[in-house]
Amino acid sequence: GWLLLQRCRRTGRIWFYPRHISPATWEADDAEWFEASGLGEVHSFSIVHRAPEAAFQARAPYVVALIDLDEGARMMTNIVGPGALDVAIGDRVRCVFEARGDGVNAPQFVREEG
């Protein structure tokens, strides 16, 4: 899978979450998609030990994180995989995708080694 972000054709501003217009110019024609590197750094995180609802309890403990993508946008997601619970602010991470059914692949991040 590919991590896609949007940017403004006129100003070059990059954002996340997806919008139908450019938040830089407020014009729909200025919003375009591009393939991001999928790399970033942990800005902040929280380890959830007690899930807010039963559907998430089997996953606990899990990490919810804000990732500063190398392209400049900030994204809320999960840190998954080996060592996820050892996450620290400033850790380098890369995007992976988790199949959620019905063709939906959710972007998640894993910690980079070294």
N, C-alpha and C positions, 0 to 999 in steps of 0.2 A: 504494500500500500504506500501511498504518498500522502504527506501532510501538505494540504493546500491552505494558503493564506490569501488574503485580499490586500490589494494596494491601490492607491489612487494613481490613475494614469497621468494626471496633471502635476501632482505634487510629490509623488513617490512615497507618501505616508503609508505605512503598513499597520494593519489592525487585526485583532481577534476579539471578538466573536464575529461571525459572518453577518454582513448587513447588505441590504439591497441598494444602498447609496453610499457614496464616499463621505465619511464624517469630516473630511477636509474641505470639500467643496459643496456638499449636499446635492450632488448630481449623480443620478443612476449610471449615466454613461461613463463616469470616471472610475467606477469600481471594476477591477479586473482580478482574476484568480492567477496565482503562480505557485509553482512547487517550491516549498520551503526545504531547508536542509534537514529539518527534524532534530536539530541539535539545540541545546540550551543549557541554562544554569538554574539551579533551585534558588528562587527568591525567598520563599517562605514555605512552611509545611505544618501539618498537624497529623498526629497519629491517632486514628479513631479506634478506641478500644470497645466502645459501646455504641453500636450502630443506631441510627435514628429510627430505623424501622426494621421489621423482621426480615425483609427481603435482602438486607445487607449484612445481617448478623453473621452468616456463615463466612463472610469475607474478613471479619474483624480478627485481629487488628489489621488496619489498612492505612495507607498514607494518602492524604489529600494534599496537593502541592500547587503553588503558583510557580510557573516556569517562565523565566525570561528567555524567549527564543532568540537565537543569534540574529535574526532579522529585525528584532526590536519590539515585537509584540509580546504581551504577557498572557499566559494561558493557564486556566485552572484545570487540573487533571489529577491522575493518580500516579504514584511511583509504584512499580510492580517488580517482581522478579527477585532473584537472590540478593540479599542485603538491603532490600527496600526499607526495612525498619531501622537500618543504620544510617539513613539519609541525614545530610547536614546541609545547612545553607551554604551555597557556593558550589555544591557538587555539580559536575558536568553530567548531563543526561542526554539520552537519545530516544526518539519516538519509536514505538512498536504499536501494533494494532491488535486489539482483542475482538474476536468475532462475538457479536451479541445476538445473532440470529436475524432472519429476514434481510440478509445482505448488509446489515449495519456493522461497521468496524469502528470501534471506539479508540481514539488515540490515547495511549498510555505512555509512560516514560520509564526507562530503566537507567540505573546508574552506570556510568562509564567507568571502566577499570583504569587505574593509574592516574 
